[in-house]
Amino acid sequence: MFDHWLSDDRVTDNRVNAAHKSVAETYDRIDKILSKYNDLDFCYWGIELKNSDELIGEIDLYDFDSSTDNCQVSYSLGYNWWNRGYGTEALKAVVEFGFKYMEYTQNIGST
């Protein structure tokens, strides 16, 4: 995570949080992610290459609004994997998951 996207200013330029300056920051982020996995509305996944299982990014659903059945989606992909269709493939899978398993029937906004 640190090497592939969280420490890269090109990737984090479009994120709320700045690039990580140390691996310790990334470990803290991982701890926060793992602590939320028991929450039913916590939807966070790693994006990995099918042929090598190499972790190249992350994608999540968040900001669920039960009054509109909407939520947001966010993803980050390591710069080396930009413009190769990986983000599009991950986004399609997560949107399908949202409709099928989270029962979101309205538009899913993108940030």
Stockholm file with secondary structure:
# STOCKHOLM 1.0

chainA/1-111         MFDHWLSDDRVTDNRVNAAHKSVAETYDRIDKILSKYNDLDFCYWGIELKNSDELIGEIDLYDFDSSTDNCQVSYSLGYNWWNRGYGTEALKAVVEFGFKYMEYTQNIGST
#=GR chainA/1-111 SS CIIIIITCHHHHTTSSSCCCSSHHHHHHHHHHHHHTTTSTTCEEEEEECTTTCCEEEEEEEEEEETTTTEEEEEEEECGGGTTSSHHHHHHHHHHHHHHHTSCCCSCCEEC
#=GC SS_cons         CIIIIITCHHHHTTSSSCCCSSHHHHHHHHHHHHHTTTSTTCEEEEEECTTTCCEEEEEEEEEEETTTTEEEEEEEECGGGTTSSHHHHHHHHHHHHHHHTSCCCSCCEEC
//
